[in-house]
Amino acid sequence: TMNDELMLYTTWNLGIRGGGYNAPIIPLAFTGDDYTDEIMSYDPEKLYAYEVGFKATLFDGLARLNGAAYYYDYQDYQAFFIFGIQTFTVNTDAESKGAELEFTTSPIEGLDILLGAAYNDIDVDLPTGGTSPSVVAPEWNLNAMIRYEWPMLGGYVALQADTVYVDNRVFALTGLEPSAADSYTLSNVSVSYATEDRSWLLRAFVDNVTDEEYLVQTFDLSGLDNFGMTEQYYGRPQWWGVSLQYNFGG
């Protein structure tokens, strides 16, 4: 603790994930092997995690700024592969480095603002050579939220808007185009009313305001030995609704 407004920290952690077994449907063509012990099982994964960061209070307590930078060194990283209808895990090496920054402030009573940014660069060594980013690990992730609440009608009315930007992702370590997804931005808005004791909450919302089209999962089944197609799952389109909530805890 440097002073009342600033804290610095550093951490080192060792994490271990247990090993397991594969159950391939057919021999693994890319290795030329059959049902050997090496193919049928995988070893525990070790993660050496290093992190440095800070937590700072700004503007006489009206705002907080948190930041961190990290480096992850994986040994015997458990890489999950999907080749057509084959799913299996193999041990390889990987490393990840990145940083996160979060800013929150309440400049006036009832107003909350949050801004966040995260950067992640991860490389997984592939058994076939080369490297690939990890599955569903965008390089950039940005988010923002603004919320304003004020007393009204014997309770509290609140307006909120939030948005998130997610960078390009892959859904398989093959690196093939059918398993890749473009970046997207998702925004939501809502208005709510809470009674004075906050036991009742009435909320109206619109999610995915811009009707963004974005992928949440894909399976590449396009090979000649499979089904000649790519299976894709999309997130919800523009979605609106009204909810009524009661808190029994008082």
N, C-alpha and C positions, 0 to 999 in steps of 0.2 A: 504494500500500500504506500504509494508515493506521498499522497496527501488525501484530504477528504474528497477530492474530485477525481482521482486517478488511481487505478489499480493495474499492475502488470502481472502476467503469469506465464508460466511455461509448464508443459506436461510431457511425460513420456509414458506410453502404455504398451503392453504386450498383450495381444489378444489371440486366442487359439480357437479355431473352428474344427470340430471333429471330422474325421474321414467318413467314408461311406462306400456304397456299392452302386454300380451301374447295372442296368438291365436292357442291353441293346436288343432290338428286334431281329436285326440281320448283321452279319459281319461288317466291320467298319472299313469301308473301301479305301478311305483316304490314308490309312496307316498300312494297309496290306495285311493286317493281323486278324485273328479270329478271337474266340472267346478265351483269351489268356488272362492270367491274374492281373496283369497291368491294366488291361482294358476293363475288367470287371470291377475294379476297386480304385479308390483314390485316397491319398494320404491327408492327414490334418493340414490345415492352412494356418500359417503364422503371420500376424500383422504387427510390425513395429511402427507405432504412431508417434510422431513428434509434432508439437503445436506450441506456438507462442501467440500471445494476444494481449488485449487491453480492454478495460471498461472505464469509460470516462463520463462524468456528469458535467453538463455545460449549462451556461446561462442561468446560474443560481438555481439549479435543479429543474429547470423547465425542459431540458432535453438530455438524452443519453446517447452516447456513441460507443458501440462495441465493435471490435475488429479482431480477426484471428487469421493466422497463416499456418498451413500445416504441410507435412510431408509424410506419406504413408508408404512403407516398404513392405511389400507382400512377399512371402516365401512359400512356395507350393500353393500359389493362388488357385482356388477351385474355380476354373473357368467352365461355364455351362454352355454347351454347344447344342444347336439344333440343326441337323442336316435332314431336310425332308421330314419324315416321321420319326427319325432317330433323335433321341435326346440322351446326352451323356455328359459327365463331368470329368475333366482331366486336370492334372496339376501342372502349373506353369508359374512364371514369375510376373509380377506387375508392380508398378509404382504409380502413386498419385500425389499430385501437389496442387495446392490451390489456396484461396483466401476468401473470407467472408467479411462483409461490412453491414452493420445495421444501425440505422438512426431513427430514434423515436423522440417525439416532442409533443408537449401539450402547452402551446403558447398562450392560450386563454382557457378559461373554465369551459369544460364540455367538448373541447376540440382536441382530437388525437390524430397525429400524423405518423405514419411508419414508412420508411424507405429501406429497402434491402437489396444487396447484390452479392452474388456468389460466383466464383470462378473455379473450375475444376478441370485439370488436365491429367487424365489417366491413360496409361499405356499398358496393354496386356500382351505379353509375348505369345504368339500363336504357335502351336505345334507344327504347322505347315510353313512357318517362316513369317517374318514381318511382325507388325504390331497392330492392335485395334483398340479403340476406346472401349470401355466397359459398357455392358448393356444398360440402356436407359440411364445414361450419365451425360447430360448436356454440359457443354463447356461453360455456358453462361446461363444464369437464372436470376432474373430481376423481379422485384415485387414492390408494390406500393399500396397503401391504404390510407384513406382519410375518413374520419367519422366525427360527426358533430351531434351532440345531444343537448337538449334544453328542456326546462320544465314547461309543461303545458297540459291543460285539461286534468289537473290533479295528479298527473304522472309525469312521464318523460317521453319525449319524441326524439328519435335519432335518425339521421340520414347517414348512409355509408356507401362508399364506392371503393372498389379494390380491383387491382389488375396484376397479372403475372405474365412475364415473358419467359418462355422456355426455348432454349437453343436447339439446334439439330441433334437428333438422337439416332442410335441404332438399336434394333431389337434382337440382333444376333451377332456373334463374333465373326461370322463369315465375311463381313464387310461388303456383301453384295447389295446392289441397289434395291432389290425388293424388300430388304430388311431395314431400310433407312427411312427416316421421317424428317420432314422440314420443321423449322421453328414455328412457333405460334404465340399469339398473345390472347389471353383470356381475361375478360372484364365482367364484373358483376356490380349491381347496384341494389340497394334495399332501403326501405323506410319501415320503422317499427315504433310501437307504442308500448310502454311498460307502466303498470300501475305504480303508485308511490312506494309500496313495499316490494315491488318487483316480483310478486308471485305470479302475475299474469303478463304474458308477452304476446302481442299481435304483430305479425310481421308480413310485409309484402315484398317480393323480390323478383328481380329479373337476372338470371344467370346467363353467361355468354351473350352479352348485350349485342355484340356485333355479328352474332351467328357464325363464329369462326369454325372452320372445318379443320379438325386436327386428329391425328392418329394416337391411340393409346396402346396399341399392340399390333404386330404383324407376324405372320408365319409364312416363310418362303417355301412353298410347295411347288415351285415352278420347274424343277428339274425334270429331265426326261424319265427318271426312275420314280417320279412321284405323280402328282395330279395335274401338272401343267398350269398351276394357278398360284396366286398369292392371296392368303387369307388376311383380311384387314379389319380391325375394330376401331371405330371412331368414337370420340367423346360426344357428350350430349350437345345437340344444337341449342339455339336460343330457347330458354326454359324459364317460365314464370309461374308464380304460385303465391298462395297466401297460407300462413300457418298460425295456429293458436297454441300457445304453450302455457302449462301451469306448473309451478315449482312447489312441490309438496314440502320442501325443506323450510319454506318461509323465509 
